[in-house]
Protein backbone atom coordinates (compact mmCIF):
# COMPACT_ATOMS: atom_id res chain seq x y z
CA UNK A 1 0.00 0.00 0.00
CA UNK A 2 1.27 3.50 -0.82
CA UNK A 3 1.88 6.01 1.96
CA UNK A 4 -1.29 7.82 0.87
CA UNK A 5 -3.39 4.74 1.51
CA UNK A 6 -1.81 4.34 4.93
CA UNK A 7 -2.46 7.95 5.88
CA UNK A 8 -5.96 8.30 4.52
CA UNK A 9 -7.17 4.78 5.14
CA UNK A 10 -8.41 5.66 8.61
CA UNK A 11 -5.84 3.90 10.79
CA UNK A 12 -2.90 6.32 10.63
CA UNK A 13 -3.96 8.47 13.53
CA UNK A 14 -4.41 5.47 15.80
CA UNK A 15 -0.83 4.34 15.29
CA UNK A 16 0.88 7.71 15.20
CA UNK A 17 -0.45 9.59 18.20
CA UNK A 18 0.93 12.92 19.43
CA UNK A 19 0.22 16.23 17.66
CA UNK A 20 0.71 14.68 14.20
CA UNK A 21 -1.77 11.91 14.94
CA UNK A 22 -4.19 14.40 16.49
CA UNK A 23 -4.13 16.43 13.30
CA UNK A 24 -5.05 13.38 11.22
CA UNK A 25 -7.76 12.57 13.72
CA UNK A 26 -9.20 16.07 13.42
CA UNK A 27 -9.40 15.65 9.65
CA UNK A 28 -10.74 12.10 9.76
CA UNK A 29 -13.11 12.77 12.61
CA UNK A 30 -11.99 9.96 14.90
CA UNK A 31 -10.09 9.63 18.15
CA UNK A 32 -6.35 8.99 18.03
CA UNK A 33 -3.57 7.38 20.01
CA UNK A 34 -5.45 4.14 20.62
CA UNK A 35 -2.26 2.10 20.10
CA UNK A 36 0.00 4.08 22.44
CA UNK A 37 0.01 1.34 25.04
CA UNK A 38 0.36 -1.59 22.67
CA UNK A 39 3.32 -3.33 21.12
CA UNK A 40 3.82 -2.41 17.48
CA UNK A 41 5.24 -4.83 14.97
CA UNK A 42 8.32 -3.86 12.96
CA UNK A 43 6.12 -3.39 9.90
CA UNK A 44 3.73 -1.15 11.82
CA UNK A 45 6.65 0.86 13.20
CA UNK A 46 8.02 1.39 9.68
CA UNK A 47 4.59 2.46 8.43
CA UNK A 48 4.23 4.89 11.33
CA UNK A 49 7.56 6.52 10.48
CA UNK A 50 6.55 6.88 6.84
CA UNK A 51 3.25 8.42 7.89
CA UNK A 52 4.99 10.78 10.34
CA UNK A 53 7.44 11.93 7.65
CA UNK A 54 4.69 12.63 5.13
CA UNK A 55 2.31 14.32 7.54
CA UNK A 56 5.29 16.27 8.88
CA UNK A 57 6.01 17.74 5.45
CA UNK A 58 2.31 18.54 4.93
CA UNK A 59 1.99 20.26 8.32
CA UNK A 60 5.33 22.08 8.25
CA UNK A 61 4.76 22.96 4.60
CA UNK A 62 1.41 24.52 5.52
CA UNK A 63 3.07 26.50 8.31
CA UNK A 64 5.85 27.51 5.90
CA UNK A 65 3.26 28.82 3.46
CA UNK A 66 2.15 31.26 6.17
CA UNK A 67 5.69 32.33 7.14
CA UNK A 68 5.86 35.23 4.69
CA UNK A 69 2.19 36.07 5.03
CA UNK A 70 1.02 34.79 1.65
CA UNK A 71 0.50 31.54 -0.20
CA UNK A 72 1.35 31.72 -3.91
CA UNK A 73 0.12 29.40 -6.67
CA UNK A 74 3.78 28.46 -7.32
CA UNK A 75 4.13 27.28 -3.73
CA UNK A 76 0.96 25.21 -3.97
CA UNK A 77 2.14 23.66 -7.25
CA UNK A 78 5.57 22.92 -5.72
CA UNK A 79 3.86 21.30 -2.77
CA UNK A 80 2.04 18.96 -5.14
CA UNK A 81 5.28 18.28 -7.03
CA UNK A 82 7.21 17.32 -3.90
CA UNK A 83 4.50 14.87 -2.92
CA UNK A 84 3.66 13.36 -6.32
CA UNK A 85 0.09 13.19 -5.05
CA UNK A 86 -2.19 10.85 -7.02
CA UNK A 87 -5.16 12.79 -8.47
CA UNK A 88 -7.63 10.63 -6.58
CA UNK A 89 -5.96 11.57 -3.25
CA UNK A 90 -5.55 15.32 -3.92
CA UNK A 91 -8.75 16.30 -2.12
CA UNK A 92 -7.92 14.33 1.02
CA UNK A 93 -4.34 15.62 1.19
CA UNK A 94 -5.72 19.13 0.70
CA UNK A 95 -7.91 18.62 3.76
CA UNK A 96 -4.86 17.80 5.87
CA UNK A 97 -3.00 20.83 4.46
CA UNK A 98 -5.92 23.17 5.15
CA UNK A 99 -6.39 21.80 8.67
CA UNK A 100 -2.73 22.48 9.44
CA UNK A 101 -2.80 25.93 7.87
CA UNK A 102 -5.83 27.11 9.83
CA UNK A 103 -4.63 25.52 13.08
CA UNK A 104 -3.81 28.40 15.43
CA UNK A 105 -1.04 26.40 17.10
CA UNK A 106 2.61 26.78 16.22
CA UNK A 107 4.84 24.38 14.34
CA UNK A 108 7.07 23.53 17.32
CA UNK A 109 5.11 20.54 18.71
CA UNK A 110 5.09 18.86 15.28
CA UNK A 111 8.80 19.50 14.74
CA UNK A 112 9.67 18.18 18.19
CA UNK A 113 7.67 14.99 17.63
CA UNK A 114 9.50 14.39 14.35
CA UNK A 115 12.84 15.11 16.02
CA UNK A 116 12.13 12.44 18.62
CA UNK A 117 10.95 9.87 16.07
CA UNK A 118 13.99 10.34 13.81
CA UNK A 119 16.60 11.13 16.46
CA UNK A 120 18.74 8.24 15.19
CA UNK A 121 18.14 9.09 11.52
CA UNK A 122 19.04 12.78 11.06
CA UNK A 123 19.47 12.33 7.29
CA UNK A 124 15.71 11.70 7.07
CA UNK A 125 15.03 14.99 8.85
CA UNK A 126 17.46 16.70 6.47
CA UNK A 127 15.50 15.28 3.54
CA UNK A 128 12.32 16.68 5.07
CA UNK A 129 13.95 20.12 5.25
CA UNK A 130 14.96 19.71 1.62
CA UNK A 131 11.33 19.23 0.63
CA UNK A 132 10.37 22.39 2.50
CA UNK A 133 13.17 24.34 0.78
CA UNK A 134 11.79 23.14 -2.55
CA UNK A 135 8.40 24.61 -1.66
CA UNK A 136 9.89 27.86 -0.35
CA UNK A 137 11.88 28.63 -3.49
CA UNK A 138 9.03 27.74 -5.87
CA UNK A 139 8.13 31.40 -6.47
CA UNK A 140 11.70 32.22 -7.48
CA UNK A 141 13.05 33.39 -4.14
CA UNK A 142 13.24 32.41 -0.50
CA UNK A 143 12.22 35.22 1.82
CA UNK A 144 14.02 36.05 5.05
CA UNK A 145 10.90 34.99 6.95
CA UNK A 146 10.97 31.59 5.27
CA UNK A 147 14.69 31.18 5.94
CA UNK A 148 14.19 32.10 9.60
CA UNK A 149 11.40 29.52 9.84
CA UNK A 150 13.53 26.79 8.23
CA UNK A 151 16.47 27.63 10.47
CA UNK A 152 14.28 27.30 13.55
CA UNK A 153 13.14 23.90 12.30
CA UNK A 154 16.78 22.88 11.90
CA UNK A 155 17.41 23.89 15.52
CA UNK A 156 14.41 21.87 16.71
CA UNK A 157 15.71 18.93 14.66
CA UNK A 158 18.97 19.24 16.65
CA UNK A 159 21.15 20.20 13.70
CA UNK A 160 24.26 22.21 14.55
CA UNK A 161 25.03 25.64 13.09
CA UNK A 162 27.54 23.93 10.78
CA UNK A 163 24.88 21.45 9.66
CA UNK A 164 22.48 24.30 8.95
CA UNK A 165 25.09 26.17 6.90
CA UNK A 166 25.63 23.05 4.77
CA UNK A 167 21.89 22.33 4.38
CA UNK A 168 21.16 25.93 3.44
CA UNK A 169 24.00 26.01 0.91
CA UNK A 170 22.67 22.88 -0.79
CA UNK A 171 19.18 24.34 -1.13
CA UNK A 172 19.40 28.07 -1.81
CA UNK A 173 19.80 27.70 -5.60
CA UNK A 174 22.56 27.68 -8.21
CA UNK A 175 23.38 31.38 -7.96
CA UNK A 176 24.50 31.08 -4.36
CA UNK A 177 25.81 27.52 -4.18
CA UNK A 178 29.26 27.10 -2.68
CA UNK A 179 30.56 23.54 -3.27
CA UNK A 180 32.66 23.59 -0.09
CA UNK A 181 29.68 24.64 2.04
CA UNK A 182 27.51 21.97 0.42
CA UNK A 183 29.99 19.31 1.56
CA UNK A 184 30.33 20.97 4.97
CA UNK A 185 34.09 21.56 4.68
CA UNK A 186 36.27 24.65 4.69
CA UNK A 187 38.25 25.82 1.68
CA UNK A 188 41.37 24.95 3.65
CA UNK A 189 40.33 21.30 4.06
CA UNK A 190 42.74 18.69 2.73
CA UNK A 191 41.89 16.57 -0.30
CA UNK A 192 41.53 13.59 2.02
CA UNK A 193 39.05 15.47 4.24
CA UNK A 194 37.04 16.49 1.18
CA UNK A 195 36.91 12.92 -0.12
CA UNK A 196 35.80 11.67 3.31
CA UNK A 197 33.09 14.35 3.62
CA UNK A 198 31.74 13.52 0.17
CA UNK A 199 31.70 9.78 0.85
CA UNK A 200 29.95 10.27 4.20
CA UNK A 201 27.21 12.47 2.73
CA UNK A 202 26.58 10.12 -0.20
CA UNK A 203 26.25 7.14 2.14
CA UNK A 204 23.99 8.99 4.60
CA UNK A 205 21.75 10.38 1.87
CA UNK A 206 21.47 7.31 -0.35
CA UNK A 207 17.76 6.89 -1.17
CA UNK A 208 17.69 3.18 -0.23
CA UNK A 209 19.17 3.98 3.17
CA UNK A 210 16.67 6.80 3.74
CA UNK A 211 13.73 4.57 2.81
CA UNK A 212 14.99 1.95 5.26
CA UNK A 213 15.07 4.65 7.95
CA UNK A 214 11.51 5.79 7.42
CA UNK A 215 11.36 8.03 4.34
CA UNK A 216 8.43 6.98 2.11
CA UNK A 217 9.23 5.57 -1.34
CA UNK A 218 7.24 8.44 -2.83
CA UNK A 219 10.08 10.83 -1.94
CA UNK A 220 12.89 8.91 -3.65
CA UNK A 221 13.11 11.33 -6.57
CA UNK A 222 13.74 14.19 -4.16
CA UNK A 223 16.46 12.15 -2.46
CA UNK A 224 18.09 11.43 -5.82
CA UNK A 225 18.24 15.17 -6.49
CA UNK A 226 19.99 15.67 -3.15
CA UNK A 227 22.68 13.10 -3.98
CA UNK A 228 23.12 14.70 -7.40
CA UNK A 229 23.73 18.07 -5.71
CA UNK A 230 26.33 16.51 -3.42
CA UNK A 231 28.10 14.81 -6.33
CA UNK A 232 28.04 18.00 -8.42
CA UNK A 233 29.65 19.94 -5.56
CA UNK A 234 32.37 17.29 -5.21
CA UNK A 235 33.03 17.29 -8.97
CA UNK A 236 33.38 21.08 -8.92
CA UNK A 237 35.90 20.91 -6.08
CA UNK A 238 37.81 18.15 -7.85
CA UNK A 239 38.17 20.35 -10.90
CA UNK A 240 39.25 23.33 -8.80
CA UNK A 241 41.78 21.25 -6.85
CA UNK A 242 42.83 18.85 -9.60
CA UNK A 243 41.77 15.93 -7.41
CA UNK A 244 41.83 12.61 -9.30
KEROGU-126654 format. One record per residue (C-alpha): residue number from 0; x, y, z. Coordinates in steps of 0.2 Angstrom, whole numbers. Each point is the difference from the previous one (the first is absolute). Layout:
# residues N
nugu seq = NUM | px = X | py = Y | pz = Z
...
END
This chain:
# residues 244
nugu seq = 0 | px = 0 | py = 0 | pz = 0
nugu seq = 1 | px = 6 | py = 17 | pz = -4
nugu seq = 2 | px = 3 | py = 13 | pz = 14
nugu seq = 3 | px = -15 | py = 9 | pz = -6
nugu seq = 4 | px = -11 | py = -15 | pz = 4
nugu seq = 5 | px = 8 | py = -2 | pz = 17
nugu seq = 6 | px = -3 | py = 18 | pz = 4
nugu seq = 7 | px = -18 | py = 1 | pz = -6
nugu seq = 8 | px = -6 | py = -17 | pz = 3
nugu seq = 9 | px = -6 | py = 4 | pz = 17
nugu seq = 10 | px = 13 | py = -9 | pz = 11
nugu seq = 11 | px = 14 | py = 13 | pz = -1
nugu seq = 12 | px = -5 | py = 10 | pz = 15
nugu seq = 13 | px = -2 | py = -15 | pz = 11
nugu seq = 14 | px = 18 | py = -5 | pz = -3
nugu seq = 15 | px = 8 | py = 17 | pz = 0
nugu seq = 16 | px = -6 | py = 9 | pz = 15
nugu seq = 17 | px = 7 | py = 17 | pz = 6
nugu seq = 18 | px = -4 | py = 16 | pz = -9
nugu seq = 19 | px = 3 | py = -8 | pz = -17
nugu seq = 20 | px = -13 | py = -13 | pz = 4
nugu seq = 21 | px = -12 | py = 12 | pz = 7
nugu seq = 22 | px = 0 | py = 10 | pz = -16
nugu seq = 23 | px = -4 | py = -15 | pz = -10
nugu seq = 24 | px = -14 | py = -4 | pz = 13
nugu seq = 25 | px = -7 | py = 17 | pz = -2
nugu seq = 26 | px = -1 | py = -2 | pz = -19
nugu seq = 27 | px = -7 | py = -18 | pz = 1
nugu seq = 28 | px = -12 | py = 4 | pz = 14
nugu seq = 29 | px = 6 | py = -14 | pz = 11
nugu seq = 30 | px = 10 | py = -2 | pz = 17
nugu seq = 31 | px = 18 | py = -3 | pz = -1
nugu seq = 32 | px = 14 | py = -8 | pz = 10
nugu seq = 33 | px = -9 | py = -16 | pz = 3
nugu seq = 34 | px = 16 | py = -10 | pz = -2
nugu seq = 35 | px = 11 | py = 9 | pz = 11
nugu seq = 36 | px = 0 | py = -13 | pz = 13
nugu seq = 37 | px = 2 | py = -15 | pz = -12
nugu seq = 38 | px = 15 | py = -9 | pz = -7
nugu seq = 39 | px = 2 | py = 5 | pz = -19
nugu seq = 40 | px = 7 | py = -12 | pz = -12
nugu seq = 41 | px = 16 | py = 5 | pz = -10
nugu seq = 42 | px = -11 | py = 2 | pz = -16
nugu seq = 43 | px = -12 | py = 11 | pz = 10
nugu seq = 44 | px = 14 | py = 10 | pz = 7
nugu seq = 45 | px = 7 | py = 3 | pz = -18
nugu seq = 46 | px = -17 | py = 5 | pz = -6
nugu seq = 47 | px = -2 | py = 12 | pz = 15
nugu seq = 48 | px = 17 | py = 9 | pz = -5
nugu seq = 49 | px = -5 | py = 1 | pz = -18
nugu seq = 50 | px = -17 | py = 8 | pz = 5
nugu seq = 51 | px = 9 | py = 12 | pz = 13
nugu seq = 52 | px = 12 | py = 6 | pz = -14
nugu seq = 53 | px = -14 | py = 3 | pz = -12
nugu seq = 54 | px = -11 | py = 9 | pz = 12
nugu seq = 55 | px = 14 | py = 9 | pz = 6
nugu seq = 56 | px = 4 | py = 8 | pz = -17
nugu seq = 57 | px = -18 | py = 4 | pz = -2
nugu seq = 58 | px = -2 | py = 8 | pz = 17
nugu seq = 59 | px = 17 | py = 9 | pz = -1
nugu seq = 60 | px = -3 | py = 5 | pz = -18
nugu seq = 61 | px = -17 | py = 8 | pz = 5
nugu seq = 62 | px = 8 | py = 10 | pz = 14
nugu seq = 63 | px = 14 | py = 5 | pz = -12
nugu seq = 64 | px = -13 | py = 6 | pz = -13
nugu seq = 65 | px = -5 | py = 12 | pz = 14
nugu seq = 66 | px = 17 | py = 6 | pz = 5
nugu seq = 67 | px = 1 | py = 14 | pz = -13
nugu seq = 68 | px = -18 | py = 4 | pz = 2
nugu seq = 69 | px = -6 | py = -6 | pz = -17
nugu seq = 70 | px = -2 | py = -16 | pz = -9
nugu seq = 71 | px = 4 | py = 1 | pz = -19
nugu seq = 72 | px = -6 | py = -12 | pz = -13
nugu seq = 73 | px = 18 | py = -5 | pz = -4
nugu seq = 74 | px = 2 | py = -6 | pz = 18
nugu seq = 75 | px = -16 | py = -10 | pz = -1
nugu seq = 76 | px = 6 | py = -8 | pz = -16
nugu seq = 77 | px = 17 | py = -3 | pz = 7
nugu seq = 78 | px = -9 | py = -9 | pz = 15
nugu seq = 79 | px = -9 | py = -11 | pz = -12
nugu seq = 80 | px = 16 | py = -4 | pz = -9
nugu seq = 81 | px = 10 | py = -4 | pz = 16
nugu seq = 82 | px = -14 | py = -13 | pz = 4
nugu seq = 83 | px = -4 | py = -7 | pz = -17
nugu seq = 84 | px = -18 | py = -1 | pz = 7
nugu seq = 85 | px = -11 | py = -12 | pz = -10
nugu seq = 86 | px = -15 | py = 10 | pz = -7
nugu seq = 87 | px = -12 | py = -11 | pz = 9
nugu seq = 88 | px = 8 | py = 5 | pz = 17
nugu seq = 89 | px = 2 | py = 19 | pz = -4
nugu seq = 90 | px = -16 | py = 5 | pz = 9
nugu seq = 91 | px = 4 | py = -10 | pz = 16
nugu seq = 92 | px = 18 | py = 6 | pz = 1
nugu seq = 93 | px = -7 | py = 18 | pz = -2
nugu seq = 94 | px = -11 | py = -3 | pz = 15
nugu seq = 95 | px = 16 | py = -4 | pz = 10
nugu seq = 96 | px = 9 | py = 15 | pz = -7
nugu seq = 97 | px = -15 | py = 12 | pz = 4
nugu seq = 98 | px = -2 | py = -7 | pz = 17
nugu seq = 99 | px = 18 | py = 3 | pz = 4
nugu seq = 100 | px = 0 | py = 18 | pz = -8
nugu seq = 101 | px = -15 | py = 6 | pz = 10
nugu seq = 102 | px = 6 | py = -8 | pz = 16
nugu seq = 103 | px = 4 | py = 14 | pz = 12
nugu seq = 104 | px = 14 | py = -10 | pz = 9
nugu seq = 105 | px = 18 | py = 2 | pz = -5
nugu seq = 106 | px = 11 | py = -12 | pz = -9
nugu seq = 107 | px = 11 | py = -4 | pz = 15
nugu seq = 108 | px = -9 | py = -15 | pz = 7
nugu seq = 109 | px = -1 | py = -9 | pz = -18
nugu seq = 110 | px = 19 | py = 4 | pz = -2
nugu seq = 111 | px = 4 | py = -7 | pz = 17
nugu seq = 112 | px = -10 | py = -16 | pz = -3
nugu seq = 113 | px = 10 | py = -3 | pz = -16
nugu seq = 114 | px = 16 | py = 4 | pz = 8
nugu seq = 115 | px = -3 | py = -14 | pz = 13
nugu seq = 116 | px = -6 | py = -13 | pz = -13
nugu seq = 117 | px = 15 | py = 3 | pz = -11
nugu seq = 118 | px = 13 | py = 4 | pz = 13
nugu seq = 119 | px = 11 | py = -15 | pz = -6
nugu seq = 120 | px = -3 | py = 4 | pz = -18
nugu seq = 121 | px = 4 | py = 19 | pz = -3
nugu seq = 122 | px = 2 | py = -2 | pz = -19
nugu seq = 123 | px = -18 | py = -3 | pz = -1
nugu seq = 124 | px = -4 | py = 16 | pz = 9
nugu seq = 125 | px = 12 | py = 8 | pz = -12
nugu seq = 126 | px = -9 | py = -7 | pz = -14
nugu seq = 127 | px = -16 | py = 7 | pz = 7
nugu seq = 128 | px = 8 | py = 18 | pz = 1
nugu seq = 129 | px = 5 | py = -2 | pz = -18
nugu seq = 130 | px = -18 | py = -3 | pz = -5
nugu seq = 131 | px = -5 | py = 16 | pz = 10
nugu seq = 132 | px = 14 | py = 10 | pz = -9
nugu seq = 133 | px = -7 | py = -6 | pz = -17
nugu seq = 134 | px = -17 | py = 7 | pz = 5
nugu seq = 135 | px = 7 | py = 16 | pz = 6
nugu seq = 136 | px = 10 | py = 4 | pz = -15
nugu seq = 137 | px = -14 | py = -4 | pz = -12
nugu seq = 138 | px = -4 | py = 18 | pz = -3
nugu seq = 139 | px = 18 | py = 4 | pz = -5
nugu seq = 140 | px = 6 | py = 6 | pz = 16
nugu seq = 141 | px = 1 | py = -5 | pz = 18
nugu seq = 142 | px = -5 | py = 14 | pz = 12
nugu seq = 143 | px = 9 | py = 4 | pz = 16
nugu seq = 144 | px = -16 | py = -5 | pz = 10
nugu seq = 145 | px = 1 | py = -17 | pz = -9
nugu seq = 146 | px = 18 | py = -2 | pz = 4
nugu seq = 147 | px = -2 | py = 4 | pz = 18
nugu seq = 148 | px = -14 | py = -12 | pz = 1
nugu seq = 149 | px = 11 | py = -14 | pz = -8
nugu seq = 150 | px = 14 | py = 4 | pz = 11
nugu seq = 151 | px = -11 | py = -1 | pz = 16
nugu seq = 152 | px = -5 | py = -17 | pz = -6
nugu seq = 153 | px = 18 | py = -6 | pz = -2
nugu seq = 154 | px = 3 | py = 5 | pz = 18
nugu seq = 155 | px = -15 | py = -10 | pz = 6
nugu seq = 156 | px = 7 | py = -14 | pz = -11
nugu seq = 157 | px = 16 | py = 1 | pz = 10
nugu seq = 158 | px = 11 | py = 5 | pz = -14
nugu seq = 159 | px = 15 | py = 10 | pz = 4
nugu seq = 160 | px = 4 | py = 17 | pz = -8
nugu seq = 161 | px = 13 | py = -8 | pz = -11
nugu seq = 162 | px = -14 | py = -13 | pz = -6
nugu seq = 163 | px = -12 | py = 15 | pz = -3
nugu seq = 164 | px = 13 | py = 9 | pz = -10
nugu seq = 165 | px = 3 | py = -16 | pz = -11
nugu seq = 166 | px = -19 | py = -3 | pz = -2
nugu seq = 167 | px = -3 | py = 18 | pz = -5
nugu seq = 168 | px = 14 | py = 0 | pz = -12
nugu seq = 169 | px = -7 | py = -16 | pz = -9
nugu seq = 170 | px = -17 | py = 8 | pz = -2
nugu seq = 171 | px = 1 | py = 18 | pz = -3
nugu seq = 172 | px = 2 | py = -2 | pz = -19
nugu seq = 173 | px = 14 | py = 0 | pz = -13
nugu seq = 174 | px = 4 | py = 19 | pz = 1
nugu seq = 175 | px = 6 | py = -2 | pz = 18
nugu seq = 176 | px = 6 | py = -17 | pz = 1
nugu seq = 177 | px = 17 | py = -3 | pz = 8
nugu seq = 178 | px = 7 | py = -17 | pz = -3
nugu seq = 179 | px = 10 | py = 0 | pz = 16
nugu seq = 180 | px = -15 | py = 5 | pz = 10
nugu seq = 181 | px = -10 | py = -13 | pz = -8
nugu seq = 182 | px = 12 | py = -13 | pz = 6
nugu seq = 183 | px = 2 | py = 8 | pz = 17
nugu seq = 184 | px = 18 | py = 3 | pz = -2
nugu seq = 185 | px = 11 | py = 15 | pz = 0
nugu seq = 186 | px = 10 | py = 6 | pz = -15
nugu seq = 187 | px = 16 | py = -4 | pz = 10
nugu seq = 188 | px = -5 | py = -19 | pz = 2
nugu seq = 189 | px = 12 | py = -13 | pz = -6
nugu seq = 190 | px = -5 | py = -10 | pz = -16
nugu seq = 191 | px = -1 | py = -15 | pz = 12
nugu seq = 192 | px = -13 | py = 9 | pz = 11
nugu seq = 193 | px = -10 | py = 5 | pz = -15
nugu seq = 194 | px = 0 | py = -17 | pz = -7
nugu seq = 195 | px = -6 | py = -7 | pz = 18
nugu seq = 196 | px = -14 | py = 14 | pz = 1
nugu seq = 197 | px = -6 | py = -4 | pz = -17
nugu seq = 198 | px = 0 | py = -19 | pz = 3
nugu seq = 199 | px = -9 | py = 2 | pz = 17
nugu seq = 200 | px = -14 | py = 11 | pz = -7
nugu seq = 201 | px = -3 | py = -11 | pz = -15
nugu seq = 202 | px = -2 | py = -15 | pz = 12
nugu seq = 203 | px = -11 | py = 9 | pz = 12
nugu seq = 204 | px = -11 | py = 7 | pz = -14
nugu seq = 205 | px = -2 | py = -15 | pz = -11
nugu seq = 206 | px = -18 | py = -3 | pz = -4
nugu seq = 207 | px = -1 | py = -18 | pz = 5
nugu seq = 208 | px = 8 | py = 4 | pz = 17
nugu seq = 209 | px = -13 | py = 14 | pz = 3
nugu seq = 210 | px = -14 | py = -11 | pz = -5
nugu seq = 211 | px = 6 | py = -13 | pz = 12
nugu seq = 212 | px = 0 | py = 13 | pz = 14
nugu seq = 213 | px = -17 | py = 6 | pz = -3
nugu seq = 214 | px = -1 | py = 11 | pz = -15
nugu seq = 215 | px = -15 | py = -5 | pz = -11
nugu seq = 216 | px = 4 | py = -7 | pz = -18
nugu seq = 217 | px = -10 | py = 14 | pz = -7
nugu seq = 218 | px = 14 | py = 12 | pz = 4
nugu seq = 219 | px = 14 | py = -9 | pz = -8
nugu seq = 220 | px = 2 | py = 12 | pz = -15
nugu seq = 221 | px = 3 | py = 14 | pz = 12
nugu seq = 222 | px = 13 | py = -10 | pz = 9
nugu seq = 223 | px = 8 | py = -4 | pz = -17
nugu seq = 224 | px = 1 | py = 19 | pz = -3
nugu seq = 225 | px = 9 | py = 2 | pz = 16
nugu seq = 226 | px = 13 | py = -13 | pz = -4
nugu seq = 227 | px = 3 | py = 9 | pz = -17
nugu seq = 228 | px = 3 | py = 16 | pz = 8
nugu seq = 229 | px = 13 | py = -7 | pz = 12
nugu seq = 230 | px = 8 | py = -9 | pz = -15
nugu seq = 231 | px = 0 | py = 16 | pz = -10
nugu seq = 232 | px = 8 | py = 10 | pz = 14
nugu seq = 233 | px = 14 | py = -14 | pz = 2
nugu seq = 234 | px = 3 | py = 0 | pz = -19
nugu seq = 235 | px = 2 | py = 19 | pz = 0
nugu seq = 236 | px = 12 | py = 0 | pz = 15
nugu seq = 237 | px = 10 | py = -14 | pz = -9
nugu seq = 238 | px = 2 | py = 11 | pz = -16
nugu seq = 239 | px = 5 | py = 15 | pz = 11
nugu seq = 240 | px = 13 | py = -11 | pz = 10
nugu seq = 241 | px = 5 | py = -12 | pz = -14
nugu seq = 242 | px = -5 | py = -14 | pz = 11
nugu seq = 243 | px = 0 | py = -17 | pz = -9
END
